[in-house]
Amino acid sequence: MHEVIASAANPNILQGRVRAKPISDSSIFIPVATGSSAGFILFGNTLLAHVVKTLLGIDQALKRSILSFRRSKKELFPLTRSINRDIRSITPSLSHRLHPKSTTDNLSITMAKPIVLITGCTKGSIGYSLAKEFAARDYHVYASSRRIVTMGDLVDVPNVTALALDVTDRDSLLAAHTQISRETGGRLDILYHNAGYRSLAMAIETSSREAFKMFNANFFGIVEMNAIFADLVIAARGKIVFTGSVSGYTPHPSQSVYNSSKSAVALYARTLRIEMKPFGVRVVFVQTAAVSTGMSTDRVVLAPNSFYKYLESKINAAWTDLEGDTLEPAVYARTVVAKVVKATPPNTIWCGGGAFTVWAVESLGAHWLYPLAFSKMFGLNDVVPPRKLE
C-alpha cells in the first residue's frame, strides 16, 4: 500500500487524514487544491515515477522546440515582411489582368445605396415623381411600369433602373424579384406600392368584370407582390409603403368600386403593420387626396340607357370642383418622401388637395357630412319618378 503525502508551502493548511512530510528528491508531485491553497500529492510508486519523469522530459523537449521556433521566427520576420511588400506591390496589376472590372463590380458599388422598388411610374404620375425624388436623395430606384416606354425620360435618370412589371401578373413579379435579389444581394429597403387603376361608373352600372379589374390592380396585385417580395424587405428590415387614397374613406358617387378597393387596401395595410413588426419592417400608408395626374382628369361617360344619364354633366361638374384644388406630383413626392425616408416614419401620411378636410372629418367622426355634401354636389337629392320598362 502506498502512502499518500500532501505537501504545501505552509504545512499548517493541511488538515484531517493527510500528513505533512518533507519532500524527497524521488517524490512525484501532483497539484491538488486544499482549501484556498495549492498543494501536491506525492506517490512513492517507482513505476509511476518513471512514467511521469518521461512525460516531464517530453514536456521539456517541447518547450525547447517552441523556444527555438520563436527565435527562428524573429530571424525570419524581416525577410517575410520584405516578401509581403513585394507581393502587395504586384497584386493590383495582376488582379486587374486576371479580373477586369465587371458589371457585378459596378452593381456592388451601386447597391451599397438604399434600394427602393416603385410600381406605377408612368410619366406624369405620382410614381414618376416619387422615382425622381428618391433618385435625387441617392437611393437606387427600380422604377416600374407595364411598359418601359411609358416612363419617358425616367429611364435616363441617374440611380434609376427601369423595369417592365405588371403587378397583376405573377410571372412578371417573380422575374422582377429574381433580378432585384441578384443585383442587390437579396435585399430591398423600400417596397413602394403605387400602381393603381380607376374607372368611373355608378354602382348599379358597374360590371363584375370591371370591378375585378380594379381590385386586381389595386388590391390583389399588392397582396401577391408582398408575398413574393417579403423576404427581401425582411432581410433589409425595410419599409412597405402604400399610395392610398382618401377615397377609402369618402363615399364619392360614381366610383363605388374604386372607393371599396382603396378601403380594402387601407385595412390590409393596418393589419400588415402589426404582422411585420416582429421583423423590424415598417408599414407606411399615404392617404392621398387630390394630385394633378392623368387620373384626376377622368370623367364619367354614362350609357344612353343609364338611369343617371340626366345627371352626367352634373356628376362631371362635381368632379371638376373636387379636383380643382390639386397638388403637383413633384410637390407631393417631395413632401411624402421626406417623411418616408425617416428612420421612424409616421404610420400614416396625409397629403394632397383636400387631405386636411378628410382628416378633420375622420378625426371628429363626422361621417354624416359625407352623404349630405355629396348628394347635393352630385345632384342626387332629387327623387325622380321610376322609369318605365320598355
C-alpha positions as CSV (number, residue, x, y, z in Angstrom):
1,M,0.0,0.0,0.0
2,H,1.4,3.3,-1.0
3,E,1.4,6.3,1.3
4,V,-0.1,9.5,0.1
5,I,1.6,12.5,1.4
6,A,0.5,16.1,0.8
7,S,2.9,18.9,0.7
8,A,2.3,22.6,0.7
9,A,4.2,25.8,1.1
10,N,2.6,26.1,4.6
11,P,2.1,22.6,6.2
12,N,-0.4,24.2,8.7
13,I,-3.0,24.4,5.9
14,L,-3.2,20.6,5.7
15,Q,-5.8,19.1,7.9
16,G,-7.6,15.8,8.6
17,R,-6.2,12.5,7.5
18,V,-3.4,13.9,5.3
19,R,0.0,14.0,7.0
20,A,2.6,16.7,6.1
21,K,6.2,15.4,5.3
22,P,9.4,16.9,3.9
23,I,9.7,16.3,0.2
24,S,12.5,13.9,-1.0
25,D,14.2,14.1,-4.4
26,S,12.5,11.0,-5.6
27,S,9.0,12.2,-4.8
28,I,6.4,12.8,-7.6
29,F,4.1,15.8,-7.2
30,I,0.6,16.2,-8.4
31,P,-1.0,19.5,-7.7
32,V,-4.2,19.4,-5.6
33,A,-6.4,22.1,-4.1
34,T,-6.5,22.2,-0.3
35,G,-8.8,24.9,0.9
36,S,-7.7,28.1,-0.9
37,S,-4.0,27.0,-1.3
38,A,-2.3,24.8,-3.9
39,G,-0.7,21.6,-2.7
40,F,0.7,18.4,-4.1
41,I,0.1,14.7,-3.8
42,L,3.1,12.5,-3.6
43,F,3.2,9.0,-4.9
44,G,6.1,6.6,-3.9
45,N,5.4,4.2,-6.8
46,T,8.6,3.8,-8.7
47,L,7.0,2.8,-12.0
48,L,4.7,5.8,-11.9
49,A,7.7,7.9,-11.1
50,H,9.5,6.8,-14.3
51,V,6.4,7.4,-16.4
52,V,5.9,10.9,-15.0
53,K,9.6,11.7,-15.4
54,T,9.4,10.6,-19.0
55,L,6.4,12.8,-19.6
56,L,8.2,15.7,-18.0
57,G,11.1,15.0,-20.2
58,I,8.9,15.2,-23.3
59,D,7.4,18.4,-21.9
60,Q,10.8,20.0,-21.6
61,A,11.7,18.9,-25.1
62,L,8.6,20.5,-26.4
63,K,9.3,23.7,-24.6
64,R,12.8,23.8,-26.0
65,S,11.4,23.3,-29.5
66,I,8.9,26.1,-29.1
67,L,11.6,28.5,-27.9
68,S,13.8,27.5,-30.9
69,F,10.9,28.2,-33.2
70,R,10.2,31.6,-31.7
71,R,13.9,32.5,-32.2
72,S,13.8,31.4,-35.8
73,K,10.6,33.4,-36.4
74,K,12.2,36.5,-35.1
75,E,15.1,36.0,-37.5
76,L,12.8,35.3,-40.5
77,F,10.4,38.2,-39.8
78,P,12.4,40.9,-41.6
79,L,12.6,38.7,-44.7
80,T,8.9,37.8,-44.5
81,R,7.9,41.4,-44.3
82,S,10.0,42.2,-47.3
83,I,8.4,39.4,-49.3
84,N,4.9,40.6,-48.3
85,R,5.7,44.1,-49.5
86,D,6.8,42.7,-52.9
87,I,3.6,40.6,-53.2
88,R,1.4,43.6,-52.4
89,S,3.2,45.7,-55.0
90,I,2.5,43.3,-57.8
91,T,-1.0,42.1,-56.8
92,P,-3.0,45.1,-58.1
93,S,-1.7,44.8,-61.7
94,L,-2.0,41.0,-61.6
95,S,-5.6,41.2,-60.3
96,H,-6.5,43.7,-62.9
97,R,-5.3,41.4,-65.7
98,L,-7.0,38.3,-64.3
99,H,-10.3,40.0,-63.1
100,P,-11.1,43.1,-65.3
101,K,-13.8,45.4,-63.9
102,S,-17.2,43.9,-64.5
103,T,-20.8,44.9,-64.3
104,T,-21.0,43.0,-61.0
105,D,-18.4,45.3,-59.5
106,N,-20.5,48.3,-60.7
107,L,-23.6,46.8,-59.1
108,S,-21.9,46.1,-55.8
109,I,-21.0,49.8,-55.7
110,T,-24.4,51.0,-56.7
111,M,-26.2,48.6,-54.4
112,A,-24.4,50.0,-51.4
113,K,-27.1,52.6,-51.6
114,P,-30.6,52.1,-50.2
115,I,-32.9,50.3,-52.6
116,V,-36.5,51.2,-53.5
117,L,-38.9,49.5,-55.9
118,I,-41.8,51.7,-57.0
119,T,-44.7,50.4,-59.1
120,G,-46.8,52.6,-61.5
121,C,-44.1,55.0,-62.7
122,T,-45.8,56.2,-65.9
123,K,-44.7,59.7,-67.0
124,G,-46.8,62.3,-65.3
125,S,-47.9,60.0,-62.5
126,I,-47.2,60.1,-58.8
127,G,-44.9,57.1,-59.2
128,Y,-42.8,59.0,-61.8
129,S,-42.3,61.9,-59.4
130,L,-41.6,59.5,-56.5
131,A,-38.9,57.8,-58.5
132,K,-37.2,61.1,-59.4
133,E,-37.3,62.3,-55.7
134,F,-35.8,59.0,-54.3
135,A,-33.1,59.1,-57.0
136,A,-32.2,62.7,-56.1
137,R,-31.8,61.5,-52.5
138,D,-29.2,59.0,-53.7
139,Y,-31.4,55.9,-53.5
140,H,-31.1,53.3,-56.2
141,V,-34.6,53.2,-57.7
142,Y,-36.2,50.3,-59.5
143,A,-38.9,52.2,-61.4
144,S,-41.5,50.0,-62.9
145,S,-44.4,50.2,-65.3
146,R,-46.1,47.6,-67.5
147,R,-44.2,49.1,-70.5
148,I,-40.9,50.8,-70.1
149,V,-41.7,53.2,-72.9
150,T,-44.4,54.8,-70.8
151,M,-41.8,56.1,-68.3
152,G,-40.4,58.6,-70.7
153,D,-37.1,60.2,-69.6
154,L,-37.2,58.5,-66.3
155,V,-35.1,55.7,-67.8
156,D,-32.2,58.1,-68.3
157,V,-32.2,59.5,-64.7
158,P,-29.1,58.6,-62.7
159,N,-29.7,56.0,-59.9
160,V,-32.8,54.6,-61.8
161,T,-33.2,51.1,-63.2
162,A,-36.3,50.7,-65.4
163,L,-38.3,47.5,-65.1
164,A,-41.2,46.2,-67.1
165,L,-43.5,45.0,-64.4
166,D,-47.2,44.1,-64.3
167,V,-48.5,43.9,-60.7
168,T,-51.4,41.6,-61.8
169,D,-49.0,39.1,-63.5
170,R,-47.3,36.6,-61.1
171,D,-44.7,35.6,-63.6
172,S,-43.8,39.3,-64.1
173,L,-43.5,39.7,-60.3
174,L,-41.3,36.6,-59.9
175,A,-39.0,37.8,-62.7
176,A,-38.6,41.2,-61.1
177,H,-37.9,39.5,-57.7
178,T,-35.2,37.4,-59.3
179,Q,-33.4,40.3,-60.9
180,I,-33.6,42.6,-57.8
181,S,-32.5,39.8,-55.5
182,R,-29.5,39.0,-57.7
183,E,-28.4,42.6,-58.2
184,T,-28.9,43.8,-54.6
185,G,-27.5,40.8,-52.7
186,G,-31.0,39.8,-51.6
187,R,-32.4,43.0,-50.0
188,L,-34.9,45.7,-50.7
189,D,-35.1,48.7,-48.3
190,I,-38.4,50.1,-49.6
191,L,-41.2,48.3,-51.4
192,Y,-43.5,51.1,-52.7
193,H,-47.0,50.2,-53.9
194,N,-48.1,53.0,-56.2
195,A,-49.7,51.3,-59.2
196,G,-53.4,51.6,-59.4
197,Y,-56.4,51.7,-61.7
198,R,-59.6,53.8,-61.6
199,S,-62.7,53.9,-63.7
200,L,-65.9,55.9,-63.1
201,A,-69.3,54.4,-63.2
202,M,-72.4,54.3,-61.0
203,A,-72.6,51.4,-58.6
204,I,-75.5,49.6,-60.2
205,E,-74.0,50.0,-63.7
206,T,-70.6,48.6,-62.9
207,S,-70.0,45.1,-64.2
208,S,-68.3,42.4,-62.0
209,R,-65.6,42.2,-64.7
210,E,-64.7,45.9,-64.3
211,A,-64.9,45.6,-60.6
212,F,-62.4,42.7,-60.6
213,K,-60.1,44.6,-62.9
214,M,-59.9,47.4,-60.3
215,F,-59.5,45.1,-57.4
216,N,-56.9,43.1,-59.3
217,A,-54.7,46.2,-59.8
218,N,-55.5,48.0,-56.5
219,F,-55.7,45.1,-54.1
220,F,-54.9,41.6,-55.3
221,G,-51.7,42.7,-57.0
222,I,-50.5,44.2,-53.8
223,V,-51.2,41.0,-51.8
224,E,-49.4,38.9,-54.4
225,M,-46.4,41.3,-54.5
226,N,-46.0,41.4,-50.8
227,A,-46.0,37.6,-50.6
228,I,-43.2,37.5,-53.3
229,F,-41.0,40.3,-52.1
230,A,-41.4,39.9,-48.3
231,D,-38.1,38.1,-48.0
232,L,-36.1,40.9,-49.5
233,V,-37.8,43.6,-47.3
234,I,-37.4,41.5,-44.1
235,A,-33.7,40.9,-44.9
236,A,-33.2,44.7,-45.1
237,R,-35.5,45.4,-42.1
238,G,-37.1,47.8,-44.5
239,K,-40.4,49.5,-45.2
240,I,-43.5,48.8,-47.2
241,V,-45.3,51.9,-48.4
242,F,-48.7,52.3,-49.9
243,T,-50.1,55.1,-52.1
244,G,-53.5,55.0,-50.6
245,S,-56.4,57.3,-51.2
246,V,-58.9,59.3,-49.1
247,S,-61.5,57.6,-51.4
248,G,-61.1,54.7,-49.0
249,Y,-62.9,56.9,-46.5
250,T,-65.1,59.2,-48.7
251,P,-68.2,57.7,-50.5
252,H,-67.7,59.6,-53.7
253,P,-70.6,58.8,-56.1
254,S,-69.7,57.2,-59.4
255,Q,-66.6,55.4,-58.1
256,S,-68.0,53.0,-55.6
257,V,-65.8,50.1,-56.6
258,Y,-62.6,52.2,-56.6
259,N,-63.6,53.5,-53.2
260,S,-64.0,49.9,-52.0
261,S,-60.7,48.8,-53.3
262,K,-58.9,51.6,-51.6
263,S,-60.7,50.9,-48.3
264,A,-59.7,47.3,-48.6
265,V,-56.0,48.3,-49.1
266,A,-56.2,50.6,-46.1
267,L,-57.3,47.9,-43.7
268,Y,-54.9,45.4,-45.2
269,A,-52.0,47.8,-44.6
270,R,-53.1,48.4,-41.0
271,T,-53.1,44.6,-40.4
272,L,-49.8,44.1,-42.3
273,R,-48.2,46.7,-40.0
274,I,-49.0,44.6,-37.0
275,E,-47.8,41.3,-38.6
276,M,-44.5,42.8,-39.9
277,K,-43.5,44.4,-36.6
278,P,-41.6,41.3,-35.3
279,F,-39.3,41.5,-38.3
280,G,-38.5,45.2,-37.9
281,V,-40.4,46.1,-41.1
282,R,-42.3,49.4,-41.0
283,V,-45.5,49.9,-42.9
284,V,-46.5,53.4,-44.1
285,F,-49.8,54.3,-45.6
286,V,-50.1,57.6,-47.6
287,Q,-53.6,58.9,-47.5
288,T,-53.5,60.7,-50.9
289,A,-56.0,63.4,-51.8
290,A,-56.2,65.4,-55.0
291,V,-53.0,65.3,-57.0
292,S,-52.7,66.6,-60.6
293,T,-52.2,63.5,-62.6
294,G,-53.9,61.8,-65.6
295,M,-56.2,60.0,-63.2
296,S,-57.5,63.3,-61.8
297,T,-58.9,64.2,-65.3
298,D,-61.1,61.1,-65.6
299,R,-64.7,61.8,-66.2
300,V,-67.8,59.6,-66.2
301,V,-69.4,58.6,-69.5
302,L,-72.8,57.1,-69.0
303,A,-74.6,54.8,-71.4
304,P,-77.5,56.2,-73.3
305,N,-79.9,54.0,-71.3
306,S,-78.3,54.8,-67.9
307,F,-80.7,55.6,-65.1
308,Y,-78.4,58.5,-64.3
309,K,-77.9,59.9,-67.9
310,Y,-79.7,63.1,-66.9
311,L,-77.0,63.7,-64.3
312,E,-74.0,63.1,-66.4
313,S,-73.0,66.8,-66.7
314,K,-73.7,67.4,-63.0
315,I,-71.5,64.5,-61.9
316,N,-68.6,65.6,-64.1
317,A,-69.0,69.2,-62.8
318,A,-68.8,67.8,-59.3
319,W,-65.5,66.1,-60.1
320,T,-64.1,69.2,-61.6
321,D,-64.9,71.1,-58.4
322,L,-63.5,68.4,-56.2
323,E,-60.2,68.2,-58.2
324,G,-59.8,71.9,-58.6
325,D,-57.5,72.2,-55.6
326,T,-54.9,69.7,-56.6
327,L,-51.2,69.3,-55.7
328,E,-48.5,69.0,-58.3
329,P,-46.9,65.5,-58.3
330,A,-43.4,66.8,-57.7
331,V,-44.5,68.7,-54.6
332,Y,-46.5,65.7,-53.4
333,A,-43.4,63.4,-53.9
334,R,-41.0,65.8,-52.1
335,T,-43.4,66.1,-49.1
336,V,-44.1,62.3,-48.9
337,V,-40.5,61.0,-49.5
338,A,-39.1,63.4,-46.9
339,K,-41.2,61.6,-44.3
340,V,-40.9,58.1,-45.7
341,V,-37.1,58.1,-45.5
342,K,-37.0,58.9,-41.8
343,A,-35.7,56.2,-39.5
344,T,-39.1,56.2,-37.8
345,P,-41.6,57.4,-40.4
346,P,-45.2,58.1,-39.4
347,N,-47.7,55.2,-39.8
348,T,-50.0,57.4,-41.9
349,I,-49.1,60.5,-44.1
350,W,-51.9,62.8,-45.3
351,C,-51.0,64.7,-48.5
352,G,-52.8,66.3,-51.4
353,G,-55.5,68.9,-52.1
354,G,-58.4,68.5,-49.6
355,A,-56.5,66.0,-47.4
356,F,-56.9,68.2,-44.3
357,T,-60.7,68.3,-44.7
358,V,-61.0,64.5,-44.9
359,W,-58.6,64.1,-41.9
360,A,-60.7,66.5,-39.9
361,V,-64.0,64.7,-40.7
362,E,-62.5,61.3,-39.8
363,S,-60.8,62.6,-36.6
364,L,-64.1,64.2,-35.5
365,G,-66.1,61.1,-36.5
366,A,-68.4,63.4,-38.5
367,H,-69.2,60.8,-41.2
368,W,-72.7,62.1,-41.6
369,L,-71.3,65.1,-43.5
370,Y,-70.3,62.9,-46.5
371,P,-73.8,61.9,-47.7
372,L,-75.1,65.5,-47.1
373,A,-72.3,67.1,-49.1
374,F,-72.1,64.5,-51.9
375,S,-75.8,64.2,-52.5
376,K,-76.1,67.9,-53.1
377,M,-72.8,68.2,-55.1
378,F,-73.6,65.3,-57.5
379,G,-77.3,66.2,-57.9
380,L,-78.6,63.1,-56.1
381,N,-81.0,64.8,-53.7
382,D,-84.0,65.0,-56.0
383,V,-86.3,62.0,-56.3
384,V,-87.1,61.1,-59.9
385,P,-90.1,59.1,-61.0
386,P,-89.4,55.4,-61.8
387,R,-88.6,54.8,-65.4
388,K,-90.9,52.6,-67.3
389,L,-89.6,49.3,-68.5
390,E,-89.6,49.0,-72.3
